Amino acid sequence: MRRLVTALIIVVILAVAAFWLSRPKPVAVTVASVGTGTVEATLANTRAGTVEACQRTKLSTIVGGRIEYLGVKEGDKVEKGQLLLKLWNDDQQASSALAAAQVTLAAKRAEEVCIAATNAEKEASRQAELRARGFVSPSREESARTDAEVRRAACATARADIAQAEARLKSTRVDQGRVALYAPFAGTVAKIVGELGEYSTPSPPGVPTPPAIDLFDDACLYVKAPMDEVDAPKIAVGQPVRITLDALPGKVLAGTVRRVAPYVSAVEKQARTVDIEVDFAKPDEAAGLLVGYSADVEIILATRENVLRIPTAAILEGGNVLLLEDGKLVERSIKAGLANWEHTEISEGLQAGERIVTSLERTGVVAGAKATEEQAAR
């Protein structure tokens, strides 16, 4: 009997020990205190944006030909109206010289004919005086007057020939403009396609051909960035923006939305986006940036200061939160306001100082579970 009691006691002790050892251990969680601060509603670009020049043009000659003059190199600064490139055009220059000679010839002929017309008019006046005095016949006066009118008409025709010759000369000069490229504004040469002596070809319709000269003005810069199409209705011109660049880590530049594209861009295998353009609030801060830098933008839709807020990562899928109370996780409903990826405004359900769980991704972090606050490593 004594042995039976002893065995029974041992079994009970082992059972209690097994239960004690197998009981669920409190899950370690990280917590954050509910506090006050600023919360912003923001939108960010879906893909990296780009620093663009306000003025940029890709120049090509209207006709093709051999490059006879190339007055710039990549990276050169140029002035407005400066000759950048010219194709061989000796034939056009010859035509222009011929047209100029024809203008001179037409002017000389007009001078000759118009002098004769003036003399004929004077003679007609004299014949009219003689006819009034009875010295010449009416037919003689009529003949002199007719001759004067004919010569005056010939003078007008000769002057019209001058205008025609000048128009022909102007046409030849226009043709010469087809083979030359002039800088439409002061800027920097980004790229040149072609070398001296090579053949330059204009881009025909439907055939993308690289431009002869890529010119941009980096005195004025802006950022172009793609935004998700679902966010487009929330974006408006004039909204404040924060701009960050990989080339300037840790630096944030202020900007404003200056344009929202009126259409959606559909790029293959990528989300549909709407392009926006952002001006730098302080252009001096953008001085020195290179055209083509990658840039990210964060549009500030609304801002609320000194409001109750919690980390956005602490919110469950259903919109509730978990609190650590007396070693146990308790779920509570909340009413959220403005939110971004970092903080969410709380209008109802929590009070300042309460401790909420932020490590929701850990196994066992569910309502009702026993938990202990994880101590920060020293």
Rosetta blueprint (number, residue, H / E / L):
1 M L
2 R H
3 R H
4 L H
5 V H
6 T H
7 A H
8 L H
9 I H
10 I H
11 V H
12 V H
13 I H
14 L H
15 A H
16 V H
17 A H
18 A H
19 F H
20 W H
21 L H
22 S H
23 R L
24 P L
25 K L
26 P L
27 V E
28 A E
29 V E
30 T L
31 V E
32 A E
33 S E
34 V L
35 G E
36 T E
37 G E
38 T E
39 V E
40 E E
41 A E
42 T E
43 L E
44 A E
45 N L
46 T L
47 R L
48 A L
49 G E
50 T E
51 V E
52 E E
53 A E
54 C E
55 Q E
56 R E
57 T E
58 K E
59 L E
60 S L
61 T L
62 I L
63 V L
64 G L
65 G E
66 R E
67 I E
68 E E
69 Y E
70 L E
71 G L
72 V L
73 K L
74 E L
75 G L
76 D L
77 K E
78 V E
79 E L
80 K L
81 G L
82 Q L
83 L E
84 L E
85 L E
86 K E
87 L E
88 W L
89 N L
90 D H
91 D H
92 Q H
93 Q H
94 A H
95 S H
96 S H
97 A H
98 L H
99 A H
100 A H
101 A H
102 Q H
103 V H
104 T H
105 L H
106 A H
107 A H
108 K H
109 R H
110 A H
111 E H
112 E H
113 V H
114 C H
115 I H
116 A H
117 A H
118 T H
119 N H
120 A H
121 E H
122 K H
123 E H
124 A H
125 S H
126 R H
127 Q H
128 A H
129 E H
130 L H
131 R H
132 A H
133 R H
134 G L
135 F L
136 V L
137 S L
138 P H
139 S H
140 R H
141 E H
142 E H
143 S H
144 A H
145 R H
146 T H
147 D H
148 A H
149 E H
150 V H
151 R H
152 R H
153 A H
154 A H
155 C H
156 A H
157 T H
158 A H
159 R H
160 A H
161 D H
162 I H
163 A H
164 Q H
165 A H
166 E H
167 A H
168 R H
169 L H
170 K H
171 S H
172 T H
173 R H
174 V H
175 D H
176 Q H
177 G H
178 R L
179 V L
180 A E
181 L E
182 Y E
183 A L
184 P L
185 F L
186 A L
187 G E
188 T E
189 V E
190 A E
191 K E
192 I E
193 V L
194 G L
195 E L
196 L L
197 G L
198 E L
199 Y E
200 S E
201 T L
202 P L
203 S L
204 P L
205 P L
206 G L
207 V L
208 P L
209 T L
210 P L
211 P L
212 A L
213 I E
214 D E
215 L E
216 F E
217 D E
218 D E
219 A E
220 C E
221 L E
222 Y E
223 V E
224 K E
225 A E
226 P E
227 M E
228 D E
229 E H
230 V H
231 D H
232 A H
233 P H
234 K H
235 I L
236 A L
237 V L
238 G L
239 Q L
240 P E
241 V E
242 R E
243 I E
244 T E
245 L E
246 D L
247 A L
248 L L
249 P L
250 G L
251 K L
252 V E
253 L E
254 A E
255 G E
256 T E
257 V E
258 R E
259 R E
260 V E
261 A L
262 P L
263 Y L
264 V L
265 S E
266 A L
267 V L
268 E L
269 K L
270 Q L
271 A L
272 R L
273 T E
274 V E
275 D E
276 I E
277 E E
278 V E
279 D E
280 F E
281 A L
282 K L
283 P H
284 D H
285 E H
286 A H
287 A L
288 G L
289 L L
290 L L
291 V L
292 G L
293 Y L
294 S E
295 A E
296 D E
297 V E
298 E E
299 I E
300 I E
301 L E
302 A E
303 T E
304 R E
305 E E
306 N E
307 V E
308 L E
309 R E
310 I E
311 P E
312 T H
313 A H
314 A H
315 I L
316 L L
317 E L
318 G L
319 G L
320 N E
321 V E
322 L E
323 L E
324 L E
325 E E
326 D L
327 G L
328 K E
329 L E
330 V E
331 E E
332 R E
333 S E
334 I L
335 K E
336 A E
337 G E
338 L E
339 A E
340 N L
341 W L
342 E L
343 H E
344 T E
345 E E
346 I E
347 S E
348 E E
349 G L
350 L L
351 Q L
352 A L
353 G L
354 E L
355 R E
356 I E
357 V E
358 T L
359 S L
360 L L
361 E L
362 R L
363 T L
364 G L
365 V L
366 V L
367 A L
368 G L
369 A L
370 K E
371 A E
372 T E
373 E E
374 E L
375 Q L
376 A L
377 A L
378 R L
